[in-house]
Amino acid sequence: MAARLAEGTLRAYRDLALDEATELHSALHHWTLRWERPFLGWLEAGPTVWFSEKGYSPYSAGKKVSQIQAVLARRCAVIGEIQQHLWRANWQRGVAEWGMLGHGQGEWASVMLEHGDMTDAPGPSPQNQTGKKKRISMKIFNHSSFVGGNVSNSRGGQILVDEEALTRWSIDGIKVVRDQLYRAGIAGAQLPYYENWPNEVRHFNGDIVGPSNVEIDHPTWAKRGAKASSDNATSSIVINNLPGMADEVSSLLQSIELNLDQQRQRRLNKLRPQSNLRRNWYMFALGIPTAAYATYHVCKEHGGYFLLKEVLAKINEFCKEHISEPCFSIYQELFTRTGRIDVNDRKARIDTIESLKRMIRSWLDETFADMPEAEKIAMSNNMDISLIEELKEESIKHIYEINSVVRCSLIEMQFIKKELLNALVAMDELMGSNEINARLAAMTPAVILVIGIRKVFRFIFYALFKFGAPKQEIYASFRKTILDIERLLLMRDDPPPNPPSLSWGSTRHARSGSVEADDVENNQHSRQTLSAADLGMLLLHIHECRSILWESRRRFNNDVLRNVSEDLAEIAGERGPVSVRQQLQILSRMSRTYKFMKVDYSSMIG
């Protein structure tokens, strides 16, 4: 429980510091761009700065860049030191190292106050079996009594925990937090429960604290005891007042929030860039007068009420033609029996055909009485008017046969009416088979208009408020952060040693041999792992990646979110110690695995 309290305090301090460092890093990008592009900085400053007493100075952006660099370097060092102490707990030992998710997550997360011990079911004891030999388990090979380093392999075994190591780590974790708070706070200020720590009491009482006192410094809620060993007796530390430790942790958490808020007021609030609305003042300065003039020009003749009435009428008509009627027609076509209403009267078409047949049959009976009956029936059923056309052509030559011409013309008109009705029926069938397509085509202008309005508003909102970034821009931002991580790791991956001192220069005797040997040893160590400041910068980039994943989680599917989060945890060392070379290999694996991390070069060419 004490280790959980210490871990929670360290993580709370680290996460709050990461939030502040993220804002500082964003401000650094902002002011660096304004330092590189002075005209952009001058434009965003606005008339209030242009015509002020001091005016606009392009060097102010460079000054803020330098200040942010210094503050951000200190914050990264603090984050790295806290993360290094979290690693010292060695949570990855034992069952935690077996799980795919590992440290503190997933199926292999450690359960508080549980050690996994199981009691065998009661059975006949060997001691109670009188007259029989005591049974001993058969062993062929001499197996180890532990699995994974801290799980007992005996019958009814359990997870073994080094309580003393966790206790020492917990006390050191509280020391690290208090040390960071003293460094970040006001000089001479006392932290809550300073009376629990002998070194702090001696400091505020004016006593000198020497190096020897650091080893014996432990809080009042912990005590030392004697732990006997085979050759000597070493002291152990036991936390005997857990509620007292919990009270101190609660007060420290409040102090963390207070001190970091004071840091923000002293540093971040002065270095934070202006709001988007303030920087985009020129868009409002141009857009509002333009919109006001356009409104006045439209409304000056008929007034605003007439304009509003006309706009609402046009919107109503557009919605009726392109939204409501097509949707109702599609619903009627798919889910009702009525379907589409025909334009043509099918009964009138049938009556017209029957009337035409009777007219042709009557004309044949009177004009061609000698024609066989079967031929007459066939011509009337087929509505063949070829003989009528020939007779009309001959009769029109003589004025005395005008009655025959009129009769033939009336039969032709009936035939034309029949053809027109047939054409209307064909059109009805064609429209019926393509009704849904036609209605969807009618809705196309409305869909295009809605998509266009949505894109325009998204563009305006993103330009002014940075809301609704497109998917490609989110992926590009994630790739850029990963690129920064890769650059950092590449520069720290097995760098060459510093060049030796000049044999003839003034610095040939300035550095002793022991110092150079220490530099070589430190260089050999730095080739494998990152320093505290570099580790803090790495965690800052990882925190930015996690923020992108969380804020834009709808742009990624669940498997990608889970796998990318796991990869980022591996790079941060939360799944076990990793070298710089291993971190670079993890980045290479991410670039090969995830599709959104691959750059679309076709979009870059144009």
PLY file of the C-alpha trace (Angstrom):
ply
format ascii 1.0
element vertex 606
property float x
property float y
property float z
element edge 605
property int vertex1
property int vertex2
end_header
0.00 0.00 0.00
2.85 2.39 0.82
4.40 1.69 -2.58
1.08 2.46 -4.26
0.85 5.78 -2.44
4.38 6.73 -3.43
3.83 5.62 -7.03
0.61 7.60 -7.30
2.30 10.73 -5.95
5.19 10.42 -8.41
2.87 9.81 -11.35
0.64 12.75 -10.37
3.64 15.09 -10.25
5.00 13.71 -13.53
1.68 13.96 -15.37
1.05 17.54 -14.24
4.57 18.48 -15.25
4.00 16.78 -18.62
0.85 18.83 -19.19
2.77 22.02 -18.52
5.68 20.88 -20.69
3.26 20.08 -23.53
1.89 23.61 -23.46
5.44 24.99 -23.35
6.40 22.85 -26.32
3.38 24.08 -28.27
4.31 27.66 -27.39
7.86 26.97 -28.54
6.59 25.86 -31.96
4.40 28.97 -32.16
7.05 31.54 -31.32
9.71 29.78 -33.40
7.48 30.13 -36.46
6.97 33.83 -35.68
10.69 34.28 -35.20
11.37 32.69 -38.59
8.53 34.65 -40.26
8.57 38.21 -38.90
5.77 39.40 -41.16
3.38 36.80 -39.72
4.24 37.92 -36.19
3.76 41.58 -37.18
0.39 40.84 -38.81
-0.95 38.90 -35.81
0.23 41.57 -33.35
-2.44 43.94 -34.61
-2.88 47.73 -34.54
-2.86 47.87 -30.74
0.80 46.82 -30.79
1.76 48.65 -33.99
0.74 52.05 -32.67
1.74 51.49 -29.06
4.57 53.38 -27.41
7.11 50.58 -27.85
5.72 49.33 -31.14
6.30 45.88 -32.54
9.75 44.35 -32.25
10.57 41.16 -34.19
13.15 40.32 -31.52
10.43 39.77 -28.91
9.58 36.42 -30.53
13.24 35.37 -30.41
13.44 36.37 -26.76
10.42 34.24 -25.90
11.88 31.31 -27.84
15.05 31.52 -25.71
13.05 31.77 -22.49
10.83 28.80 -23.38
13.88 26.70 -24.26
15.38 27.31 -20.80
12.13 26.63 -18.95
11.30 23.55 -21.03
14.78 22.08 -20.47
14.27 22.34 -16.71
10.82 20.79 -16.91
12.13 17.88 -19.00
14.90 17.28 -16.45
12.31 17.12 -13.65
10.14 14.69 -15.63
13.16 12.51 -16.43
14.27 12.33 -12.79
10.80 11.29 -11.65
10.57 8.67 -14.40
13.98 7.28 -13.48
12.84 6.79 -9.90
9.72 5.02 -11.13
12.00 2.62 -12.97
13.97 1.94 -9.78
10.95 0.19 -8.32
11.55 -2.67 -10.79
7.86 -3.37 -11.24
8.71 -5.57 -14.22
9.94 -8.45 -12.08
7.91 -11.60 -11.58
4.46 -12.13 -13.03
4.35 -8.61 -14.54
7.02 -9.53 -17.07
5.00 -12.41 -18.54
1.99 -10.48 -19.79
1.82 -8.92 -23.22
0.69 -5.64 -21.68
3.06 -5.97 -18.75
3.50 -3.17 -16.26
0.39 -2.46 -14.24
-2.14 -3.25 -17.00
-4.01 -6.09 -18.59
-4.39 -9.61 -17.29
-1.04 -9.59 -15.50
-1.63 -6.50 -13.36
-0.71 -7.08 -9.73
-3.62 -7.21 -7.28
-3.19 -5.18 -4.10
-2.94 -7.13 -0.83
-3.04 -10.44 -2.69
-0.11 -12.85 -3.12
-1.81 -15.72 -4.94
-1.43 -18.34 -2.17
-3.72 -21.38 -2.30
-4.41 -23.91 0.44
-4.65 -27.53 -0.60
-7.87 -29.42 0.04
-7.83 -31.33 3.35
-6.93 -34.97 3.00
-5.38 -37.81 4.94
-2.24 -36.53 6.61
0.89 -38.71 6.57
1.26 -38.22 10.32
-2.21 -39.68 10.95
-1.51 -42.82 8.97
-0.33 -45.18 11.67
1.83 -48.09 10.69
2.68 -46.60 7.31
5.74 -44.76 6.04
5.62 -40.99 5.53
5.08 -40.18 1.86
7.65 -37.99 0.11
7.11 -36.45 -3.34
9.11 -38.12 -6.08
11.68 -35.84 -7.79
13.51 -36.84 -10.97
15.11 -33.45 -11.73
16.28 -30.81 -9.31
13.93 -27.96 -10.31
14.28 -24.42 -9.01
11.98 -23.47 -6.15
10.98 -20.22 -7.94
9.29 -19.39 -11.23
9.99 -16.05 -12.78
12.19 -14.93 -9.93
9.57 -14.32 -7.26
6.85 -17.01 -7.51
7.27 -19.97 -5.20
7.12 -23.33 -6.98
6.27 -25.31 -3.86
2.86 -26.82 -3.13
0.45 -24.01 -2.37
3.12 -21.48 -3.42
2.56 -17.76 -3.70
4.04 -14.57 -5.15
6.92 -13.38 -2.99
7.37 -9.64 -2.56
10.49 -7.87 -1.27
8.69 -5.73 1.27
11.84 -3.99 2.50
12.92 -2.97 -1.02
9.47 -1.54 -1.72
9.54 0.31 1.60
12.90 1.91 0.84
11.71 2.80 -2.66
8.52 4.35 -1.27
10.43 6.54 1.16
12.84 7.60 -1.59
9.87 8.38 -3.86
8.39 10.76 -1.28
11.87 12.30 -0.92
12.07 12.86 -4.67
8.68 14.59 -4.71
9.57 16.82 -1.76
12.92 17.67 -3.34
11.23 18.71 -6.58
8.69 20.79 -4.68
11.42 22.60 -2.75
13.24 23.32 -6.00
10.09 24.60 -7.69
8.71 26.57 -4.73
9.68 29.82 -3.11
13.02 29.83 -1.30
12.59 29.34 2.45
9.00 28.01 2.18
8.15 24.94 4.19
6.26 21.98 2.83
3.48 20.28 4.82
4.64 17.73 7.38
8.24 18.87 7.21
8.51 17.86 10.85
8.34 14.23 9.73
11.77 14.52 8.09
14.80 15.10 10.39
16.94 16.72 7.68
14.25 19.31 6.90
13.80 20.06 10.59
17.52 20.62 11.01
17.60 22.83 7.90
14.77 25.11 8.98
16.22 25.22 12.53
19.49 26.50 11.13
21.58 23.35 11.67
24.09 22.20 9.06
23.07 19.08 7.19
26.07 17.05 6.15
26.33 14.13 3.76
26.38 11.66 6.62
22.95 12.77 7.77
21.36 11.81 4.48
21.83 8.10 5.14
20.04 8.23 8.50
17.20 10.45 7.29
13.88 8.63 7.34
10.39 9.93 8.14
8.70 9.57 11.49
6.05 7.28 10.02
8.82 4.70 9.37
11.15 3.07 11.85
14.31 1.05 11.68
14.66 -2.48 12.99
17.44 -5.05 13.22
17.60 -7.73 10.57
19.94 -10.52 11.49
22.01 -12.18 8.80
24.61 -14.91 8.84
27.66 -12.64 9.10
26.38 -9.27 10.35
23.27 -7.37 11.34
21.87 -4.84 8.92
19.07 -2.43 9.75
15.76 -2.65 7.94
13.02 -0.03 7.52
9.37 -0.68 8.29
6.47 1.72 7.79
4.67 1.65 11.12
2.25 4.53 10.55
0.54 4.12 7.19
-2.27 6.63 7.97
0.39 9.23 8.73
2.02 8.55 5.36
-1.38 8.81 3.65
-2.02 12.20 5.30
1.36 13.47 4.13
0.72 12.21 0.58
-2.65 13.97 0.53
-1.02 17.24 1.58
1.77 16.76 -0.96
-0.76 16.33 -3.77
-2.33 19.66 -2.83
1.12 21.26 -2.70
1.91 19.84 -6.14
-1.17 21.47 -7.65
-0.48 24.76 -5.87
3.21 24.93 -6.80
2.65 23.96 -10.43
-0.12 26.55 -10.65
2.33 29.15 -9.34
4.86 28.00 -11.94
2.27 28.49 -14.66
1.57 32.01 -13.48
5.28 32.87 -13.32
6.33 31.27 -16.59
3.69 29.70 -18.80
1.10 32.48 -18.69
3.74 34.97 -19.83
5.04 32.74 -22.61
1.73 31.33 -23.84
0.71 32.61 -27.31
-2.38 34.71 -27.81
-5.74 33.12 -28.48
-6.81 32.16 -31.99
-9.43 34.90 -32.06
-6.86 37.52 -31.12
-4.36 36.30 -33.71
-7.00 36.17 -36.48
-8.26 39.70 -35.87
-7.77 40.62 -39.53
-10.31 37.99 -40.64
-12.96 39.64 -38.48
-11.80 43.10 -39.53
-12.38 42.18 -43.18
-15.27 39.73 -42.87
-17.66 41.69 -40.63
-17.67 44.93 -42.73
-18.00 42.92 -45.93
-20.96 40.97 -44.59
-22.56 44.17 -43.25
-22.20 45.93 -46.62
-23.64 42.96 -48.52
-26.60 42.80 -46.14
-27.26 46.52 -46.49
-27.02 46.39 -50.28
-29.59 43.58 -50.45
-31.97 45.02 -47.88
-31.93 48.70 -48.84
-34.72 48.38 -51.50
-37.31 46.09 -49.90
-36.16 45.85 -46.32
-34.93 43.00 -44.18
-38.36 41.42 -43.71
-38.84 40.98 -47.45
-35.36 39.52 -47.80
-35.99 37.10 -44.94
-39.33 36.11 -46.44
-37.79 35.46 -49.85
-34.92 33.47 -48.38
-37.29 31.31 -46.33
-39.51 30.74 -49.38
-36.53 29.67 -51.50
-35.30 27.37 -48.76
-38.77 25.86 -48.38
-39.13 25.31 -52.13
-35.64 23.81 -52.39
-36.27 21.44 -49.49
-39.62 20.40 -50.92
-38.24 19.65 -54.40
-34.95 18.06 -53.42
-35.53 16.54 -49.98
-39.11 15.96 -48.83
-40.76 14.86 -52.08
-37.93 12.50 -53.19
-37.75 10.93 -49.75
-41.51 10.40 -49.61
-41.52 8.94 -53.11
-38.74 6.49 -52.28
-40.56 5.47 -49.10
-43.79 5.00 -51.05
-41.99 2.93 -53.69
-40.27 0.61 -51.23
-42.63 0.25 -48.27
-46.17 0.74 -49.63
-48.35 -1.00 -52.20
-49.48 2.13 -53.97
-46.13 2.81 -55.56
-45.78 5.50 -58.15
-48.89 7.14 -59.61
-49.09 6.60 -63.38
-49.39 9.57 -65.72
-51.41 7.63 -68.33
-54.97 6.26 -67.96
-54.56 2.59 -68.84
-58.34 1.98 -69.16
-58.60 4.80 -71.71
-55.84 3.16 -73.74
-57.73 -0.16 -73.82
-60.97 1.56 -74.84
-59.14 3.41 -77.62
-57.68 0.18 -79.00
-61.06 -1.58 -79.00
-62.71 1.40 -80.70
-60.01 1.45 -83.38
-60.52 -2.25 -84.07
-64.28 -1.77 -84.51
-63.76 1.22 -86.80
-61.37 -0.73 -89.05
-63.69 -3.77 -89.15
-66.70 -1.61 -90.06
-64.74 0.18 -92.77
-63.57 -3.15 -94.24
-67.14 -4.55 -94.29
-68.40 -1.59 -96.24
-65.48 -0.99 -98.58
-64.14 -4.52 -99.21
-67.22 -6.73 -98.90
-65.64 -9.53 -100.97
-62.59 -9.84 -98.68
-62.43 -13.13 -96.80
-63.71 -12.97 -93.23
-60.51 -14.31 -91.74
-58.43 -11.59 -93.44
-60.79 -8.91 -92.16
-60.50 -10.18 -88.61
-56.68 -10.32 -88.86
-56.40 -6.74 -90.20
-58.77 -5.36 -87.55
-56.99 -7.16 -84.72
-53.61 -5.99 -86.00
-54.98 -2.45 -86.49
-53.53 -2.38 -90.00
-54.46 0.88 -91.77
-52.44 0.35 -94.96
-55.63 -0.08 -97.09
-57.12 3.02 -95.49
-54.04 5.03 -96.45
-54.23 3.81 -100.11
-57.94 4.57 -100.40
-57.47 8.03 -98.88
-54.65 8.77 -101.31
-56.95 7.89 -104.27
-60.08 9.55 -102.90
-58.44 12.87 -102.17
-57.98 13.39 -105.91
-61.74 13.70 -106.46
-63.82 16.27 -104.67
-66.90 14.09 -104.86
-65.36 11.48 -102.47
-64.90 13.89 -99.60
-66.95 11.74 -97.24
-64.55 8.83 -97.71
-61.57 11.13 -97.03
-63.11 12.39 -93.79
-63.85 8.86 -92.60
-60.32 7.69 -93.36
-58.90 10.73 -91.53
-60.97 9.98 -88.44
-59.68 6.40 -88.40
-56.12 7.72 -88.71
-56.67 10.11 -85.82
-57.87 7.23 -83.68
-54.76 5.31 -84.66
-52.55 8.27 -83.69
-54.37 8.51 -80.34
-53.66 4.83 -79.75
-49.95 5.35 -80.49
-49.77 8.33 -78.14
-51.34 6.34 -75.33
-48.92 3.48 -75.98
-46.03 5.95 -75.76
-47.35 7.28 -72.46
-47.62 3.74 -71.09
-44.05 3.05 -72.14
-42.94 6.26 -70.46
-44.78 5.25 -67.29
-43.04 1.89 -67.26
-39.67 3.53 -67.87
-40.23 6.07 -65.10
-41.47 3.36 -62.78
-38.36 1.24 -63.27
-36.11 4.29 -62.75
-38.15 6.06 -60.07
-35.59 5.56 -57.29
-32.73 6.63 -59.55
-34.58 9.77 -60.57
-35.42 10.66 -56.99
-31.85 10.09 -55.89
-30.68 12.30 -58.73
-33.12 14.97 -57.54
-31.56 14.79 -54.07
-28.02 15.22 -55.42
-28.05 19.07 -55.31
-29.16 18.97 -51.67
-26.41 16.49 -50.78
-23.78 18.57 -52.59
-25.02 21.72 -50.85
-24.94 20.09 -47.40
-21.42 18.71 -47.96
-20.24 22.09 -49.22
-21.71 23.96 -46.23
-20.20 21.40 -43.86
-16.75 21.76 -45.40
-16.95 25.56 -45.34
-18.00 25.65 -41.69
-15.38 23.08 -40.73
-12.74 25.15 -42.50
-13.87 28.34 -40.73
-14.06 26.66 -37.32
-10.68 25.03 -37.76
-9.12 28.28 -38.96
-10.53 30.24 -36.02
-10.86 27.74 -33.17
-8.74 24.76 -34.30
-11.74 22.41 -34.11
-12.34 19.42 -36.36
-8.92 18.74 -37.87
-9.09 16.42 -40.91
-7.86 12.86 -40.67
-4.79 13.39 -42.84
-3.66 16.33 -40.72
-4.05 14.28 -37.54
-1.95 11.48 -39.02
0.66 13.99 -40.21
0.85 15.49 -36.70
1.36 12.03 -35.20
4.07 11.21 -37.75
5.81 14.51 -37.02
5.94 13.73 -33.30
7.28 10.25 -34.02
9.91 11.88 -36.25
10.99 14.09 -33.35
11.34 10.99 -31.16
13.43 9.26 -33.81
15.69 12.28 -34.19
16.27 12.42 -30.45
17.09 8.73 -30.22
19.34 8.76 -33.29
21.43 11.56 -31.83
21.84 9.56 -28.60
22.47 6.18 -30.22
26.15 5.34 -29.66
27.57 8.85 -30.20
31.35 9.17 -30.63
33.39 10.45 -27.67
34.50 14.03 -27.43
37.77 14.80 -29.23
40.88 14.80 -27.01
42.41 18.00 -25.74
44.93 19.83 -27.91
48.48 18.68 -27.21
49.84 22.16 -27.83
46.94 24.31 -26.66
46.22 26.06 -23.38
43.76 23.34 -22.28
46.19 20.42 -22.38
46.66 20.51 -18.59
43.23 21.83 -17.67
41.60 18.39 -17.43
43.05 15.67 -15.27
43.22 12.04 -16.22
40.57 10.99 -13.71
38.10 13.51 -15.14
38.73 12.25 -18.68
38.28 8.68 -17.48
34.97 9.65 -15.86
33.88 11.27 -19.13
34.70 8.10 -21.04
32.73 6.00 -18.56
29.76 8.35 -18.69
29.93 8.35 -22.48
29.88 4.56 -22.54
26.81 4.58 -20.29
25.05 7.29 -22.33
25.37 5.17 -25.44
22.88 2.69 -23.97
20.32 4.84 -22.11
19.09 8.42 -22.08
19.98 11.09 -19.53
17.32 12.59 -17.29
16.79 15.62 -19.56
16.64 13.48 -22.72
14.29 11.05 -21.00
12.03 13.95 -20.05
11.97 15.18 -23.66
11.18 11.64 -24.83
8.28 11.39 -22.38
7.07 14.79 -23.57
6.89 13.55 -27.18
5.19 10.34 -26.06
2.68 12.38 -24.05
1.92 14.41 -27.19
1.35 11.19 -29.15
-0.98 9.90 -26.46
-2.86 13.20 -26.45
-3.37 12.92 -30.21
-4.65 9.36 -29.83
-7.04 10.34 -27.05
-8.38 13.55 -28.59
-8.79 11.95 -32.04
-9.66 8.42 -30.96
-12.56 8.32 -33.45
-9.99 8.45 -36.26
-8.43 5.15 -35.14
-9.96 1.72 -34.59
-9.70 -0.05 -31.27
-6.94 -2.46 -32.29
-4.73 0.35 -33.55
-5.31 2.38 -30.38
-4.39 -0.56 -28.17
-1.31 -1.56 -30.16
0.03 1.98 -30.59
-0.45 2.66 -26.88
1.49 -0.50 -26.10
4.31 0.51 -28.46
4.52 3.96 -26.87
4.67 2.35 -23.41
7.55 0.14 -24.59
9.43 3.18 -25.91
8.89 4.99 -22.60
10.36 2.03 -20.70
7.10 1.23 -18.92
7.33 -2.41 -19.97
10.89 -2.90 -18.81
14.32 -1.31 -19.31
15.10 -0.59 -22.96
18.20 0.74 -24.63
18.32 3.43 -27.27
18.84 0.78 -29.95
15.72 -1.10 -28.82
13.69 2.11 -28.87
14.76 2.76 -32.45
13.76 -0.77 -33.40
10.32 -0.24 -31.88
9.91 2.92 -33.97
10.95 0.99 -37.07
8.38 -1.68 -36.28
5.66 0.94 -35.87
6.51 2.46 -39.26
6.20 -0.96 -40.89
3.04 -2.03 -39.09
0.61 0.89 -39.10
-0.85 2.16 -42.32
-1.45 5.72 -41.09
2.28 6.12 -40.39
3.18 5.54 -44.03
3.56 8.75 -46.03
1.49 9.11 -49.19
4.12 10.43 -51.59
1.58 10.99 -54.36
-0.02 13.77 -52.29
3.34 15.40 -51.74
4.15 15.74 -55.45
1.70 18.41 -56.47
0 1
1 2
2 3
3 4
4 5
5 6
6 7
7 8
8 9
9 10
10 11
11 12
12 13
13 14
14 15
15 16
16 17
17 18
18 19
19 20
20 21
21 22
22 23
23 24
24 25
25 26
26 27
27 28
28 29
29 30
30 31
31 32
32 33
33 34
34 35
35 36
36 37
37 38
38 39
39 40
40 41
41 42
42 43
43 44
44 45
45 46
46 47
47 48
48 49
49 50
50 51
51 52
52 53
53 54
54 55
55 56
56 57
57 58
58 59
59 60
60 61
61 62
62 63
63 64
64 65
65 66
66 67
67 68
68 69
69 70
70 71
71 72
72 73
73 74
74 75
75 76
76 77
77 78
78 79
79 80
80 81
81 82
82 83
83 84
84 85
85 86
86 87
87 88
88 89
89 90
90 91
91 92
92 93
93 94
94 95
95 96
96 97
97 98
98 99
99 100
100 101
101 102
102 103
103 104
104 105
105 106
106 107
107 108
108 109
109 110
110 111
111 112
112 113
113 114
114 115
115 116
116 117
117 118
118 119
119 120
120 121
121 122
122 123
123 124
124 125
125 126
126 127
127 128
128 129
129 130
130 131
131 132
132 133
133 134
134 135
135 136
136 137
137 138
138 139
139 140
140 141
141 142
142 143
143 144
144 145
145 146
146 147
147 148
148 149
149 150
150 151
151 152
152 153
153 154
154 155
155 156
156 157
157 158
158 159
159 160
160 161
161 162
162 163
163 164
164 165
165 166
166 167
167 168
168 169
169 170
170 171
171 172
172 173
173 174
174 175
175 176
176 177
177 178
178 179
179 180
180 181
181 182
182 183
183 184
184 185
185 186
186 187
187 188
188 189
189 190
190 191
191 192
192 193
193 194
194 195
195 196
196 197
197 198
198 199
199 200
200 201
201 202
202 203
203 204
204 205
205 206
206 207
207 208
208 209
209 210
210 211
211 212
212 213
213 214
214 215
215 216
216 217
217 218
218 219
219 220
220 221
221 222
222 223
223 224
224 225
225 226
226 227
227 228
228 229
229 230
230 231
231 232
232 233
233 234
234 235
235 236
236 237
237 238
238 239
239 240
240 241
241 242
242 243
243 244
244 245
245 246
246 247
247 248
248 249
249 250
250 251
251 252
252 253
253 254
254 255
255 256
256 257
257 258
258 259
259 260
260 261
261 262
262 263
263 264
264 265
265 266
266 267
267 268
268 269
269 270
270 271
271 272
272 273
273 274
274 275
275 276
276 277
277 278
278 279
279 280
280 281
281 282
282 283
283 284
284 285
285 286
286 287
287 288
288 289
289 290
290 291
291 292
292 293
293 294
294 295
295 296
296 297
297 298
298 299
299 300
300 301
301 302
302 303
303 304
304 305
305 306
306 307
307 308
308 309
309 310
310 311
311 312
312 313
313 314
314 315
315 316
316 317
317 318
318 319
319 320
320 321
321 322
322 323
323 324
324 325
325 326
326 327
327 328
328 329
329 330
330 331
331 332
332 333
333 334
334 335
335 336
336 337
337 338
338 339
339 340
340 341
341 342
342 343
343 344
344 345
345 346
346 347
347 348
348 349
349 350
350 351
351 352
352 353
353 354
354 355
355 356
356 357
357 358
358 359
359 360
360 361
361 362
362 363
363 364
364 365
365 366
366 367
367 368
368 369
369 370
370 371
371 372
372 373
373 374
374 375
375 376
376 377
377 378
378 379
379 380
380 381
381 382
382 383
383 384
384 385
385 386
386 387
387 388
388 389
389 390
390 391
391 392
392 393
393 394
394 395
395 396
396 397
397 398
398 399
399 400
400 401
401 402
402 403
403 404
404 405
405 406
406 407
407 408
408 409
409 410
410 411
411 412
412 413
413 414
414 415
415 416
416 417
417 418
418 419
419 420
420 421
421 422
422 423
423 424
424 425
425 426
426 427
427 428
428 429
429 430
430 431
431 432
432 433
433 434
434 435
435 436
436 437
437 438
438 439
439 440
440 441
441 442
442 443
443 444
444 445
445 446
446 447
447 448
448 449
449 450
450 451
451 452
452 453
453 454
454 455
455 456
456 457
457 458
458 459
459 460
460 461
461 462
462 463
463 464
464 465
465 466
466 467
467 468
468 469
469 470
470 471
471 472
472 473
473 474
474 475
475 476
476 477
477 478
478 479
479 480
480 481
481 482
482 483
483 484
484 485
485 486
486 487
487 488
488 489
489 490
490 491
491 492
492 493
493 494
494 495
495 496
496 497
497 498
498 499
499 500
500 501
501 502
502 503
503 504
504 505
505 506
506 507
507 508
508 509
509 510
510 511
511 512
512 513
513 514
514 515
515 516
516 517
517 518
518 519
519 520
520 521
521 522
522 523
523 524
524 525
525 526
526 527
527 528
528 529
529 530
530 531
531 532
532 533
533 534
534 535
535 536
536 537
537 538
538 539
539 540
540 541
541 542
542 543
543 544
544 545
545 546
546 547
547 548
548 549
549 550
550 551
551 552
552 553
553 554
554 555
555 556
556 557
557 558
558 559
559 560
560 561
561 562
562 563
563 564
564 565
565 566
566 567
567 568
568 569
569 570
570 571
571 572
572 573
573 574
574 575
575 576
576 577
577 578
578 579
579 580
580 581
581 582
582 583
583 584
584 585
585 586
586 587
587 588
588 589
589 590
590 591
591 592
592 593
593 594
594 595
595 596
596 597
597 598
598 599
599 600
600 601
601 602
602 603
603 604
604 605
